[in-house]
Amino acid sequence: MFPYLGGSVVNVKDTHTPSESQANLIKQTKEAIADGKIVGDGHTIFNPEFYAPHFSVEQLRKAKLIHTHESDTSDHKSTIFGTDGNPIEKLEGIYNLYFLYWLCGALGIDSNNDYNGRGSQAQELARRIRTHINN
């Protein structure tokens, strides 16, 4: 983005120094990537502990990412299955696609995309996060 400031064009990325909290989030994300926690999965509801130690349960709760998800067994796409493959009524966790959208927003990464599928959206968001952090 190139906003006009005083008649000249300035690249905001070059003039922006991350705050301490932003620098900490970047560090957390870099470590989470290395640990395989930033995954392009748009279907799974993870236990909040999945993201630990990089993102604390407190941090995820504050971001309003932890929810009780309930199955709608009228369709397999809206049914939550347990690790044993059987449908379960409900579970508390973090829908990974929402986590990826939240993380993009928190890092200032554009999350707009033309993908319709949950998996495709998640893969694109994870790719953008990795690219942003590794540059």
TALIN-V924343 format. One record per residue. RES is the residue in one letter. PSI is psi in whole degrees, 0 to 359 (999 if undefined). Layout:
res=[RES	RES]
psi=[PSI	PSI]
This chain:
res=[M	F	P	Y	L	G	G	S	V	V	N	V	K	D	T	H	T	P	S	E	S	Q	A	N	L	I	K	Q	T	K	E	A	I	A	D	G	K	I	V	G	D	G	H	T	I	F	N	P	E	F	Y	A	P	H	F	S	V	E	Q	L	R	K	A	K	L	I	H	T	H	E	S	D	T	S	D	H	K	S	T	I	F	G	T	D	G	N	P	I	E	K	L	E	G	I	Y	N	L	Y	F	L	Y	W	L	C	G	A	L	G	I	D	S	N	N	D	Y	N	G	R	G	S	Q	A	Q	E	L	A	R	R	I	R	T	H	I	N	N]
psi=[138	85	155	126	114	31	354	159	130	134	112	322	325	336	355	125	124	142	171	318	323	318	322	318	321	317	314	315	318	317	322	322	312	330	3	25	347	94	145	58	115	16	332	141	111	148	137	331	343	323	351	152	6	322	119	156	320	314	317	324	318	326	0	39	343	122	159	116	133	140	145	98	8	346	143	332	341	9	136	128	139	177	342	0	357	146	143	155	313	164	152	132	190	121	115	325	318	322	315	319	318	313	320	312	316	330	357	27	133	121	2	134	166	11	140	322	146	319	318	319	312	317	319	317	317	320	315	321	311	317	315	314	325	359	999]
